[in-house]
Amino acid sequence: MAGFDALRAALQGARRVALFAHLSPDGDTIGSCLGAMHALKGAGLEAHPFCADLLPPDFGFLEGFSAFSLPFKASGSFDLALALDVSSPDRLGSARALFESTPARFCVDHHLGNVFDCGKIVDEKAAATAEIVLELVQALNLPLTKSAAMALYTGLSTDTGNFSFESVREGTLRAAALCVKCGAEPETITRTLYRTRNLSQIKLLGAALSKLETHAAGQIALIALSEEDRLWAGASESDYEGIVNYAAELKGVLAAALLSERPSGLRCSLRCQAPVDSSKIAALFGGGGHARAAGMTLQGFPSLQTAKSALLHALKGALKKDA
């Protein structure tokens, strides 16, 4: 893959490597960073992961989770920076300055329309960035320890709906099999991420289902959760994860959205079926992602209701355009 040789050369002259996750970190960016961290450390390099947002505690079972730092806590300089699963510099948030101050910079990603202006290793056909990181580990002869395998399997699983999305290809399953061969535990990861919920998650899900609306003859499903809903449930940022899928699973729905007021801002998660493209809808609001799943932070709206109206208008427009 293009970029492998350039990264290999950069690593040969590096001692300290900074790894960067995107804002609103998910399992793929977290797993990719931790997988790369363990592999690089196994090769004798210093590797430090950074994220401008707090990480969802659900991923705390991964070894090295506590190694993530906020960018302002970085100490010393770095020889090489790797942005993992980040589609644009803006998605680094306050970590962008640290990334751009590093002499050698690379982006490893699988998103459509990646806009980084640095060394790029991008495979838009990969189901997850973790899949590309695993290719890098093999190509660069880095050690794939159990800790790295657990992290990369987590990235693969979370970005594929636990291997259920149409993005899953033969190479994705081979990558997962290699992780299992090297010590990843599918049962532990599946139970921890998909079969365990706390009370606040259950309450927030109840509020969400009670507010589910359908539009456009049932082709659109929309949930709007207010700050009051969050406070009532006692929810944290990570408790919203997966709720949008309940709307997407409604029979006949082509476009599903979860709009939510959170401490970090007004967020939206999208899930769409062909021919509707989630990434195109997200782009209208400055967000991004994939055809089937995307997200964005909505800015400039005075209320949840005005944002909801704008989002619904965009969803209806996408249905008419893509139908």
Contacts in CASP RR format, 6 or more apart in sequence:
PFRMAT RR
TARGET T0000
AUTHOR 0000-0000-0000
METHOD contacts of the structure
MODEL  1
MAGFDALRAALQGARRVALFAHLSPDGDTIGSCLGAMHALKGAGLEAHPF
CADLLPPDFGFLEGFSAFSLPFKASGSFDLALALDVSSPDRLGSARALFE
STPARFCVDHHLGNVFDCGKIVDEKAAATAEIVLELVQALNLPLTKSAAM
ALYTGLSTDTGNFSFESVREGTLRAAALCVKCGAEPETITRTLYRTRNLS
QIKLLGAALSKLETHAAGQIALIALSEEDRLWAGASESDYEGIVNYAAEL
KGVLAAALLSERPSGLRCSLRCQAPVDSSKIAALFGGGGHARAAGMTLQG
FPSLQTAKSALLHALKGALKKDA
1 121 0 8 1.000
1 123 0 8 1.000
1 132 0 8 1.000
1 135 0 8 1.000
1 139 0 8 1.000
2 120 0 8 1.000
2 121 0 8 1.000
3 106 0 8 1.000
3 119 0 8 1.000
3 120 0 8 1.000
3 121 0 8 1.000
4 121 0 8 1.000
4 136 0 8 1.000
4 139 0 8 1.000
4 140 0 8 1.000
6 106 0 8 1.000
6 119 0 8 1.000
7 106 0 8 1.000
7 119 0 8 1.000
7 121 0 8 1.000
7 136 0 8 1.000
7 140 0 8 1.000
8 139 0 8 1.000
8 140 0 8 1.000
10 79 0 8 1.000
10 80 0 8 1.000
10 104 0 8 1.000
10 106 0 8 1.000
11 17 0 8 1.000
11 40 0 8 1.000
11 45 0 8 1.000
11 80 0 8 1.000
11 140 0 8 1.000
13 79 0 8 1.000
14 45 0 8 1.000
14 79 0 8 1.000
14 80 0 8 1.000
14 104 0 8 1.000
15 45 0 8 1.000
15 46 0 8 1.000
15 79 0 8 1.000
16 45 0 8 1.000
16 46 0 8 1.000
16 47 0 8 1.000
16 48 0 8 1.000
16 76 0 8 1.000
16 77 0 8 1.000
16 78 0 8 1.000
16 79 0 8 1.000
16 80 0 8 1.000
17 40 0 8 1.000
17 45 0 8 1.000
17 46 0 8 1.000
17 47 0 8 1.000
17 48 0 8 1.000
17 78 0 8 1.000
17 79 0 8 1.000
17 80 0 8 1.000
17 81 0 8 1.000
17 82 0 8 1.000
18 47 0 8 1.000
18 48 0 8 1.000
18 49 0 8 1.000
18 50 0 8 1.000
18 74 0 8 1.000
18 78 0 8 1.000
18 80 0 8 1.000
18 81 0 8 1.000
18 82 0 8 1.000
18 98 0 8 1.000
18 99 0 8 1.000
18 102 0 8 1.000
19 33 0 8 1.000
19 36 0 8 1.000
19 37 0 8 1.000
19 47 0 8 1.000
19 48 0 8 1.000
19 49 0 8 1.000
19 50 0 8 1.000
19 81 0 8 1.000
19 82 0 8 1.000
19 84 0 8 1.000
20 33 0 8 1.000
20 49 0 8 1.000
20 50 0 8 1.000
20 51 0 8 1.000
20 81 0 8 1.000
20 82 0 8 1.000
20 83 0 8 1.000
20 84 0 8 1.000
20 86 0 8 1.000
20 92 0 8 1.000
20 95 0 8 1.000
20 98 0 8 1.000
20 99 0 8 1.000
21 29 0 8 1.000
21 30 0 8 1.000
21 32 0 8 1.000
21 33 0 8 1.000
21 49 0 8 1.000
21 50 0 8 1.000
21 51 0 8 1.000
21 55 0 8 1.000
21 68 0 8 1.000
21 84 0 8 1.000
21 85 0 8 1.000
21 86 0 8 1.000
22 29 0 8 1.000
22 51 0 8 1.000
22 83 0 8 1.000
22 85 0 8 1.000
22 86 0 8 1.000
22 87 0 8 1.000
22 91 0 8 1.000
22 92 0 8 1.000
23 51 0 8 1.000
23 52 0 8 1.000
23 53 0 8 1.000
23 91 0 8 1.000
23 92 0 8 1.000
23 93 0 8 1.000
23 297 0 8 1.000
24 53 0 8 1.000
24 237 0 8 1.000
24 264 0 8 1.000
24 267 0 8 1.000
24 297 0 8 1.000
25 51 0 8 1.000
25 53 0 8 1.000
25 55 0 8 1.000
25 56 0 8 1.000
26 56 0 8 1.000
26 85 0 8 1.000
26 158 0 8 1.000
26 159 0 8 1.000
26 241 0 8 1.000
27 56 0 8 1.000
27 59 0 8 1.000
27 154 0 8 1.000
27 155 0 8 1.000
27 158 0 8 1.000
27 159 0 8 1.000
28 85 0 8 1.000
28 128 0 8 1.000
28 129 0 8 1.000
28 130 0 8 1.000
28 155 0 8 1.000
28 156 0 8 1.000
28 158 0 8 1.000
28 159 0 8 1.000
29 51 0 8 1.000
29 84 0 8 1.000
29 85 0 8 1.000
29 86 0 8 1.000
29 129 0 8 1.000
30 51 0 8 1.000
30 55 0 8 1.000
30 56 0 8 1.000
30 59 0 8 1.000
30 62 0 8 1.000
30 65 0 8 1.000
30 68 0 8 1.000
30 151 0 8 1.000
30 154 0 8 1.000
30 155 0 8 1.000
31 59 0 8 1.000
31 62 0 8 1.000
31 130 0 8 1.000
31 151 0 8 1.000
31 152 0 8 1.000
31 154 0 8 1.000
31 155 0 8 1.000
32 84 0 8 1.000
32 85 0 8 1.000
32 108 0 8 1.000
32 128 0 8 1.000
32 129 0 8 1.000
32 130 0 8 1.000
32 133 0 8 1.000
32 151 0 8 1.000
32 152 0 8 1.000
32 155 0 8 1.000
33 49 0 8 1.000
33 51 0 8 1.000
33 68 0 8 1.000
33 84 0 8 1.000
33 151 0 8 1.000
34 49 0 8 1.000
34 62 0 8 1.000
34 63 0 8 1.000
34 64 0 8 1.000
34 65 0 8 1.000
34 67 0 8 1.000
34 147 0 8 1.000
34 148 0 8 1.000
34 151 0 8 1.000
35 130 0 8 1.000
35 133 0 8 1.000
35 137 0 8 1.000
35 147 0 8 1.000
35 148 0 8 1.000
35 151 0 8 1.000
35 152 0 8 1.000
36 47 0 8 1.000
36 82 0 8 1.000
36 84 0 8 1.000
36 133 0 8 1.000
36 136 0 8 1.000
36 137 0 8 1.000
36 148 0 8 1.000
37 47 0 8 1.000
37 48 0 8 1.000
37 49 0 8 1.000
37 64 0 8 1.000
37 67 0 8 1.000
38 63 0 8 1.000
38 64 0 8 1.000
38 145 0 8 1.000
38 147 0 8 1.000
38 148 0 8 1.000
38 151 0 8 1.000
39 137 0 8 1.000
39 142 0 8 1.000
39 143 0 8 1.000
39 144 0 8 1.000
39 145 0 8 1.000
39 148 0 8 1.000
40 47 0 8 1.000
40 142 0 8 1.000
41 47 0 8 1.000
42 142 0 8 1.000
42 143 0 8 1.000
42 145 0 8 1.000
43 142 0 8 1.000
43 143 0 8 1.000
48 67 0 8 1.000
48 69 0 8 1.000
48 74 0 8 1.000
48 78 0 8 1.000
49 67 0 8 1.000
49 68 0 8 1.000
49 69 0 8 1.000
50 68 0 8 1.000
50 69 0 8 1.000
50 70 0 8 1.000
50 71 0 8 1.000
50 74 0 8 1.000
50 95 0 8 1.000
50 98 0 8 1.000
51 68 0 8 1.000
51 70 0 8 1.000
51 95 0 8 1.000
52 70 0 8 1.000
52 71 0 8 1.000
52 92 0 8 1.000
52 93 0 8 1.000
52 94 0 8 1.000
52 95 0 8 1.000
53 264 0 8 1.000
54 237 0 8 1.000
55 65 0 8 1.000
55 68 0 8 1.000
56 237 0 8 1.000
56 238 0 8 1.000
56 241 0 8 1.000
57 236 0 8 1.000
57 238 0 8 1.000
58 192 0 8 1.000
58 193 0 8 1.000
58 238 0 8 1.000
58 241 0 8 1.000
59 65 0 8 1.000
59 154 0 8 1.000
60 66 0 8 1.000
61 188 0 8 1.000
61 192 0 8 1.000
62 147 0 8 1.000
62 150 0 8 1.000
62 151 0 8 1.000
62 154 0 8 1.000
63 147 0 8 1.000
63 150 0 8 1.000
63 151 0 8 1.000
64 147 0 8 1.000
70 94 0 8 1.000
71 94 0 8 1.000
71 95 0 8 1.000
71 97 0 8 1.000
71 98 0 8 1.000
72 94 0 8 1.000
74 98 0 8 1.000
77 101 0 8 1.000
77 102 0 8 1.000
78 98 0 8 1.000
78 102 0 8 1.000
79 102 0 8 1.000
79 103 0 8 1.000
79 104 0 8 1.000
80 102 0 8 1.000
80 103 0 8 1.000
80 104 0 8 1.000
80 105 0 8 1.000
80 106 0 8 1.000
81 98 0 8 1.000
81 99 0 8 1.000
81 102 0 8 1.000
81 104 0 8 1.000
81 105 0 8 1.000
81 106 0 8 1.000
82 106 0 8 1.000
82 107 0 8 1.000
82 108 0 8 1.000
83 92 0 8 1.000
83 99 0 8 1.000
83 105 0 8 1.000
83 106 0 8 1.000
83 107 0 8 1.000
83 108 0 8 1.000
83 109 0 8 1.000
83 116 0 8 1.000
84 108 0 8 1.000
84 109 0 8 1.000
84 129 0 8 1.000
84 133 0 8 1.000
85 108 0 8 1.000
85 109 0 8 1.000
85 110 0 8 1.000
85 111 0 8 1.000
85 128 0 8 1.000
85 129 0 8 1.000
86 92 0 8 1.000
86 107 0 8 1.000
86 109 0 8 1.000
86 116 0 8 1.000
87 109 0 8 1.000
87 111 0 8 1.000
87 113 0 8 1.000
87 114 0 8 1.000
87 115 0 8 1.000
87 116 0 8 1.000
87 288 0 8 1.000
87 289 0 8 1.000
88 114 0 8 1.000
88 115 0 8 1.000
88 116 0 8 1.000
89 96 0 8 1.000
89 99 0 8 1.000
89 100 0 8 1.000
89 115 0 8 1.000
89 116 0 8 1.000
90 96 0 8 1.000
92 99 0 8 1.000
99 105 0 8 1.000
105 118 0 8 1.000
105 119 0 8 1.000
106 118 0 8 1.000
106 119 0 8 1.000
106 120 0 8 1.000
106 121 0 8 1.000
107 114 0 8 1.000
107 116 0 8 1.000
107 118 0 8 1.000
107 119 0 8 1.000
107 120 0 8 1.000
107 121 0 8 1.000
107 122 0 8 1.000
108 121 0 8 1.000
108 122 0 8 1.000
108 129 0 8 1.000
108 132 0 8 1.000
108 133 0 8 1.000
108 136 0 8 1.000
109 116 0 8 1.000
109 120 0 8 1.000
109 121 0 8 1.000
109 122 0 8 1.000
109 129 0 8 1.000
109 132 0 8 1.000
110 122 0 8 1.000
110 123 0 8 1.000
110 124 0 8 1.000
110 125 0 8 1.000
110 126 0 8 1.000
110 127 0 8 1.000
110 128 0 8 1.000
110 129 0 8 1.000
110 131 0 8 1.000
110 132 0 8 1.000
111 122 0 8 1.000
111 124 0 8 1.000
111 288 0 8 1.000
111 289 0 8 1.000
111 290 0 8 1.000
112 124 0 8 1.000
112 279 0 8 1.000
112 289 0 8 1.000
112 290 0 8 1.000
112 291 0 8 1.000
113 124 0 8 1.000
114 120 0 8 1.000
114 122 0 8 1.000
121 132 0 8 1.000
121 136 0 8 1.000
123 131 0 8 1.000
123 132 0 8 1.000
125 169 0 8 1.000
126 132 0 8 1.000
126 172 0 8 1.000
127 156 0 8 1.000
127 159 0 8 1.000
127 160 0 8 1.000
127 165 0 8 1.000
127 167 0 8 1.000
127 168 0 8 1.000
127 169 0 8 1.000
127 172 0 8 1.000
128 155 0 8 1.000
128 156 0 8 1.000
128 158 0 8 1.000
128 159 0 8 1.000
128 160 0 8 1.000
128 172 0 8 1.000
129 155 0 8 1.000
129 159 0 8 1.000
130 151 0 8 1.000
130 152 0 8 1.000
130 153 0 8 1.000
130 154 0 8 1.000
130 155 0 8 1.000
130 156 0 8 1.000
130 159 0 8 1.000
130 175 0 8 1.000
131 156 0 8 1.000
131 171 0 8 1.000
131 172 0 8 1.000
131 175 0 8 1.000
133 152 0 8 1.000
134 144 0 8 1.000
134 152 0 8 1.000
134 175 0 8 1.000
134 178 0 8 1.000
134 179 0 8 1.000
135 175 0 8 1.000
136 142 0 8 1.000
137 143 0 8 1.000
137 144 0 8 1.000
137 148 0 8 1.000
137 152 0 8 1.000
138 144 0 8 1.000
144 178 0 8 1.000
144 179 0 8 1.000
144 182 0 8 1.000
145 182 0 8 1.000
146 182 0 8 1.000
146 183 0 8 1.000
146 184 0 8 1.000
148 182 0 8 1.000
149 178 0 8 1.000
149 179 0 8 1.000
149 180 0 8 1.000
149 181 0 8 1.000
149 182 0 8 1.000
149 183 0 8 1.000
149 184 0 8 1.000
150 179 0 8 1.000
150 183 0 8 1.000
150 184 0 8 1.000
150 185 0 8 1.000
150 189 0 8 1.000
152 175 0 8 1.000
152 179 0 8 1.000
152 184 0 8 1.000
153 176 0 8 1.000
153 179 0 8 1.000
153 180 0 8 1.000
153 184 0 8 1.000
153 186 0 8 1.000
153 189 0 8 1.000
154 189 0 8 1.000
154 193 0 8 1.000
156 163 0 8 1.000
156 172 0 8 1.000
156 175 0 8 1.000
156 176 0 8 1.000
156 179 0 8 1.000
157 163 0 8 1.000
157 176 0 8 1.000
157 186 0 8 1.000
157 189 0 8 1.000
157 190 0 8 1.000
157 193 0 8 1.000
158 193 0 8 1.000
159 165 0 8 1.000
159 167 0 8 1.000
160 167 0 8 1.000
160 168 0 8 1.000
160 172 0 8 1.000
162 190 0 8 1.000
162 194 0 8 1.000
163 172 0 8 1.000
163 173 0 8 1.000
163 176 0 8 1.000
165 292 0 8 1.000
165 293 0 8 1.000
166 292 0 8 1.000
167 290 0 8 1.000
167 292 0 8 1.000
176 184 0 8 1.000
176 186 0 8 1.000
180 186 0 8 1.000
197 205 0 8 1.000
198 239 0 8 1.000
200 233 0 8 1.000
200 234 0 8 1.000
200 235 0 8 1.000
200 236 0 8 1.000
200 239 0 8 1.000
201 235 0 8 1.000
201 239 0 8 1.000
203 232 0 8 1.000
203 233 0 8 1.000
203 234 0 8 1.000
203 235 0 8 1.000
204 225 0 8 1.000
204 229 0 8 1.000
204 230 0 8 1.000
204 233 0 8 1.000
204 234 0 8 1.000
204 235 0 8 1.000
204 239 0 8 1.000
204 240 0 8 1.000
204 243 0 8 1.000
205 243 0 8 1.000
205 246 0 8 1.000
207 225 0 8 1.000
207 229 0 8 1.000
207 232 0 8 1.000
207 233 0 8 1.000
208 223 0 8 1.000
208 225 0 8 1.000
208 229 0 8 1.000
208 243 0 8 1.000
208 246 0 8 1.000
208 258 0 8 1.000
209 223 0 8 1.000
209 246 0 8 1.000
211 223 0 8 1.000
211 224 0 8 1.000
211 225 0 8 1.000
211 229 0 8 1.000
212 221 0 8 1.000
212 222 0 8 1.000
212 223 0 8 1.000
212 246 0 8 1.000
212 247 0 8 1.000
212 250 0 8 1.000
213 221 0 8 1.000
213 222 0 8 1.000
213 223 0 8 1.000
213 224 0 8 1.000
214 220 0 8 1.000
214 221 0 8 1.000
214 222 0 8 1.000
214 250 0 8 1.000
214 253 0 8 1.000
215 222 0 8 1.000
215 312 0 8 1.000
215 315 0 8 1.000
215 316 0 8 1.000
216 315 0 8 1.000
216 316 0 8 1.000
216 319 0 8 1.000
218 250 0 8 1.000
218 252 0 8 1.000
218 253 0 8 1.000
219 252 0 8 1.000
219 253 0 8 1.000
219 254 0 8 1.000
219 255 0 8 1.000
219 319 0 8 1.000
220 253 0 8 1.000
220 254 0 8 1.000
220 255 0 8 1.000
220 256 0 8 1.000
220 257 0 8 1.000
220 312 0 8 1.000
220 315 0 8 1.000
220 316 0 8 1.000
220 319 0 8 1.000
221 247 0 8 1.000
221 248 0 8 1.000
221 250 0 8 1.000
221 253 0 8 1.000
221 255 0 8 1.000
221 256 0 8 1.000
221 257 0 8 1.000
222 247 0 8 1.000
222 256 0 8 1.000
222 257 0 8 1.000
222 259 0 8 1.000
222 308 0 8 1.000
222 311 0 8 1.000
222 312 0 8 1.000
222 315 0 8 1.000
223 243 0 8 1.000
223 244 0 8 1.000
223 247 0 8 1.000
223 257 0 8 1.000
223 258 0 8 1.000
223 259 0 8 1.000
224 259 0 8 1.000
224 260 0 8 1.000
224 304 0 8 1.000
224 308 0 8 1.000
225 240 0 8 1.000
225 258 0 8 1.000
225 259 0 8 1.000
225 260 0 8 1.000
225 261 0 8 1.000
226 261 0 8 1.000
226 304 0 8 1.000
227 261 0 8 1.000
227 262 0 8 1.000
229 235 0 8 1.000
230 260 0 8 1.000
230 261 0 8 1.000
230 262 0 8 1.000
233 239 0 8 1.000
237 262 0 8 1.000
237 263 0 8 1.000
237 264 0 8 1.000
240 258 0 8 1.000
240 260 0 8 1.000
240 262 0 8 1.000
240 267 0 8 1.000
240 269 0 8 1.000
242 269 0 8 1.000
243 258 0 8 1.000
243 269 0 8 1.000
244 256 0 8 1.000
244 257 0 8 1.000
244 258 0 8 1.000
244 269 0 8 1.000
244 270 0 8 1.000
244 271 0 8 1.000
245 256 0 8 1.000
245 271 0 8 1.000
247 253 0 8 1.000
247 256 0 8 1.000
247 257 0 8 1.000
247 258 0 8 1.000
247 271 0 8 1.000
248 256 0 8 1.000
248 271 0 8 1.000
248 272 0 8 1.000
248 273 0 8 1.000
250 256 0 8 1.000
253 273 0 8 1.000
254 272 0 8 1.000
254 273 0 8 1.000
254 276 0 8 1.000
254 319 0 8 1.000
255 270 0 8 1.000
255 271 0 8 1.000
255 272 0 8 1.000
255 273 0 8 1.000
255 276 0 8 1.000
255 278 0 8 1.000
255 281 0 8 1.000
255 315 0 8 1.000
255 318 0 8 1.000
255 319 0 8 1.000
256 270 0 8 1.000
256 271 0 8 1.000
256 272 0 8 1.000
257 268 0 8 1.000
257 269 0 8 1.000
257 270 0 8 1.000
257 271 0 8 1.000
257 311 0 8 1.000
257 315 0 8 1.000
258 268 0 8 1.000
258 269 0 8 1.000
259 266 0 8 1.000
259 267 0 8 1.000
259 268 0 8 1.000
259 298 0 8 1.000
259 304 0 8 1.000
259 307 0 8 1.000
259 308 0 8 1.000
259 311 0 8 1.000
260 266 0 8 1.000
260 267 0 8 1.000
260 268 0 8 1.000
261 304 0 8 1.000
264 297 0 8 1.000
265 297 0 8 1.000
266 297 0 8 1.000
266 298 0 8 1.000
266 299 0 8 1.000
266 301 0 8 1.000
266 304 0 8 1.000
266 307 0 8 1.000
267 295 0 8 1.000
267 296 0 8 1.000
267 297 0 8 1.000
267 298 0 8 1.000
268 282 0 8 1.000
268 285 0 8 1.000
268 295 0 8 1.000
268 296 0 8 1.000
268 297 0 8 1.000
268 298 0 8 1.000
268 311 0 8 1.000
269 293 0 8 1.000
269 294 0 8 1.000
269 295 0 8 1.000
270 278 0 8 1.000
270 281 0 8 1.000
270 282 0 8 1.000
270 293 0 8 1.000
270 294 0 8 1.000
270 295 0 8 1.000
270 296 0 8 1.000
271 278 0 8 1.000
271 292 0 8 1.000
271 293 0 8 1.000
272 278 0 8 1.000
272 281 0 8 1.000
272 291 0 8 1.000
272 292 0 8 1.000
272 293 0 8 1.000
272 294 0 8 1.000
272 318 0 8 1.000
273 292 0 8 1.000
274 291 0 8 1.000
275 322 0 8 1.000
275 323 0 8 1.000
276 318 0 8 1.000
276 319 0 8 1.000
276 322 0 8 1.000
277 291 0 8 1.000
277 318 0 8 1.000
277 322 0 8 1.000
278 289 0 8 1.000
278 290 0 8 1.000
278 291 0 8 1.000
278 292 0 8 1.000
278 293 0 8 1.000
278 294 0 8 1.000
278 295 0 8 1.000
279 288 0 8 1.000
279 289 0 8 1.000
279 290 0 8 1.000
279 291 0 8 1.000
279 294 0 8 1.000
280 318 0 8 1.000
281 294 0 8 1.000
281 314 0 8 1.000
281 315 0 8 1.000
281 318 0 8 1.000
282 288 0 8 1.000
282 289 0 8 1.000
282 294 0 8 1.000
282 295 0 8 1.000
282 296 0 8 1.000
284 314 0 8 1.000
285 296 0 8 1.000
285 297 0 8 1.000
285 298 0 8 1.000
285 311 0 8 1.000
285 314 0 8 1.000
286 296 0 8 1.000
286 297 0 8 1.000
287 294 0 8 1.000
287 295 0 8 1.000
287 296 0 8 1.000
287 297 0 8 1.000
288 294 0 8 1.000
288 295 0 8 1.000
288 296 0 8 1.000
289 295 0 8 1.000
298 307 0 8 1.000
298 310 0 8 1.000
298 311 0 8 1.000
301 307 0 8 1.000
301 310 0 8 1.000
END
